[in-house]
Amino acid sequence: MSAVPADLRYTASHEWVMDNGDGTVTVGITDHAQEALGDIVFVETPEAGTEVEAGDACAVVESVKAASDIYAPLSGEVVEANPVLADTPEAINEDAYGKGWIFSLRLADPGALSGLLDAAGYQAVVDAEA
């Protein structure tokens, strides 16, 4: 059973979003997603300053099984990519909700955060896929 922290928001495409309280969010993939991918061997992160639209593919996570696009959960500007992932992509497998974050985003519309799934809604998506 994968962890689904209650304090985060989620997308149906398995990204998590943490509100940093300053108009920015931190984005990563869920524990469920990293388990499905298997051992992660490479992460292509977006460049700081990149403008993204909600739903745009903006990062790639490669595992021993497959390469998967990571989609921007919300529109905005990439503030930072996780520098740890360049040398240790397996950080996502080890700590999907902590040191395995992928990028942070300055939101074009902070109110859009409320449109994402809560933990119960995301768990329903995972359960429906099982």
Backbone torsions as a table, in degrees:
resi	resn	phi	psi	omega
1	MET	NA	123.9	-179.1
2	SER	-79.5	150.2	176.6
3	ALA	-75.8	141.7	174.6
4	VAL	-133.4	86.0	-178.3
5	PRO	-57.4	134.6	-175.7
6	ALA	-71.4	-20.2	-175.0
7	ASP	-88.2	3.4	-179.5
8	LEU	-108.8	166.2	171.8
9	ARG	-110.9	162.2	-171.5
10	TYR	-140.9	160.7	171.3
11	THR	-114.7	159.5	177.3
12	ALA	-68.0	-16.5	178.1
13	SER	-92.9	15.9	169.2
14	HIS	76.6	27.7	168.6
15	GLU	-95.8	146.6	171.0
16	TRP	-109.0	154.4	-177.2
17	VAL	-136.0	125.4	176.4
18	MET	-110.0	125.0	177.2
19	ASP	-75.7	119.7	-179.8
20	ASN	-85.5	-4.3	175.3
21	GLY	80.1	5.3	-177.2
22	ASP	-129.3	22.9	-177.6
23	GLY	87.7	1.3	176.1
24	THR	-117.0	158.4	174.9
25	VAL	-132.1	155.2	172.8
26	THR	-106.6	138.5	-173.8
27	VAL	-124.0	141.6	174.4
28	GLY	-153.5	-173.1	174.3
29	ILE	-105.2	152.1	-174.5
30	THR	-73.0	164.3	176.6
31	ASP	-59.4	-40.1	177.7
32	HIS	-58.8	-44.9	-178.7
33	ALA	-64.2	-44.8	-178.5
34	GLN	-66.9	-34.1	176.9
35	GLU	-64.8	-41.5	-179.9
36	ALA	-65.8	-36.7	-179.0
37	LEU	-72.0	-34.7	-174.2
38	GLY	87.1	-156.4	-174.7
39	ASP	-65.8	117.8	-179.3
40	ILE	-84.3	129.2	-174.3
41	VAL	-115.3	-14.3	-179.0
42	PHE	-160.0	142.4	175.0
43	VAL	-132.4	126.0	173.2
44	GLU	-100.6	112.1	-176.9
45	THR	-97.5	157.1	177.6
46	PRO	-75.6	154.0	178.7
47	GLU	-77.5	141.7	172.5
48	ALA	-57.7	139.5	-179.2
49	GLY	94.5	-11.2	179.1
50	THR	-71.3	129.8	174.6
51	GLU	-87.0	131.4	178.8
52	VAL	-126.3	150.3	173.9
53	GLU	-105.6	146.7	177.6
54	ALA	-52.5	130.0	-180.0
55	GLY	93.8	-11.3	177.5
56	ASP	-70.7	139.0	169.6
57	ALA	-70.8	124.7	-175.4
58	CYS	-133.6	-3.6	177.5
59	ALA	-152.8	163.7	178.2
60	VAL	-134.3	134.8	174.4
61	VAL	-115.8	123.0	178.7
62	GLU	-109.1	133.7	176.8
63	SER	-122.3	179.5	177.3
64	VAL	-65.7	-18.7	-179.0
65	LYS	-93.6	-40.6	-170.1
66	ALA	-165.6	167.6	169.4
67	ALA	-107.3	134.4	-177.6
68	SER	-128.2	133.8	174.1
69	ASP	-72.0	145.5	171.8
70	ILE	-109.6	130.5	-174.4
71	TYR	-102.9	143.7	175.8
72	ALA	-66.2	122.1	-178.9
73	PRO	-73.6	-23.3	-177.2
74	LEU	-146.2	162.4	177.7
75	SER	-83.2	146.0	177.5
76	GLY	162.5	-162.3	-179.2
77	GLU	-114.5	131.6	176.4
78	VAL	-65.6	124.5	-179.8
79	VAL	-92.3	-40.5	-174.6
80	GLU	-158.9	146.9	170.6
81	ALA	-108.9	151.1	-178.3
82	ASN	-70.7	110.9	-177.5
83	PRO	-68.5	-21.9	-179.3
84	VAL	-62.1	-33.8	-172.3
85	LEU	-68.5	-21.8	179.3
86	ALA	-60.5	-42.3	-177.7
87	ASP	-100.1	-24.0	-176.8
88	THR	-135.5	69.7	180.0
89	PRO	-60.7	-24.5	179.9
90	GLU	-67.0	-6.9	174.8
91	ALA	-56.3	-30.3	178.0
92	ILE	-66.1	-41.7	177.2
93	ASN	-65.0	-38.4	-174.8
94	GLU	-76.2	-35.1	-173.5
95	ASP	-156.3	75.0	-173.9
96	ALA	-58.9	-32.8	-176.5
97	TYR	-99.2	2.6	-178.8
98	GLY	-123.0	-104.9	-175.4
99	LYS	-67.4	-10.3	-179.9
100	GLY	-92.3	16.3	175.5
101	TRP	-59.7	155.6	-174.5
102	ILE	-105.2	-48.7	178.3
103	PHE	-156.2	164.4	173.4
104	SER	-117.7	153.1	-169.1
105	LEU	-136.1	133.1	169.7
106	ARG	-88.7	118.9	-172.0
107	LEU	-73.0	137.2	173.2
108	ALA	-70.1	-35.2	-179.9
109	ASP	-139.7	95.3	-178.7
110	PRO	-56.3	-26.4	179.2
111	GLY	-66.6	-20.3	-178.4
112	ALA	-66.7	-20.0	180.0
113	LEU	-56.0	-36.9	-177.2
114	SER	-68.2	-13.7	178.7
115	GLY	-82.1	-8.0	179.2
116	LEU	-82.3	165.2	-180.0
117	LEU	-70.2	143.8	169.2
118	ASP	-86.1	179.5	-175.3
119	ALA	-59.3	-42.2	-179.9
120	ALA	-65.5	-39.7	178.6
121	GLY	-65.5	-40.8	178.4
122	TYR	-67.6	-41.2	179.0
123	GLN	-59.6	-36.4	178.0
124	ALA	-63.9	-37.8	177.0
125	VAL	-63.3	-46.6	-179.8
126	VAL	-62.0	-45.6	-179.4
127	ASP	-61.7	-37.9	-179.4
128	ALA	-67.2	-28.1	179.7
129	GLU	-79.9	-21.5	-174.4
130	ALA	-68.8	NA	NA
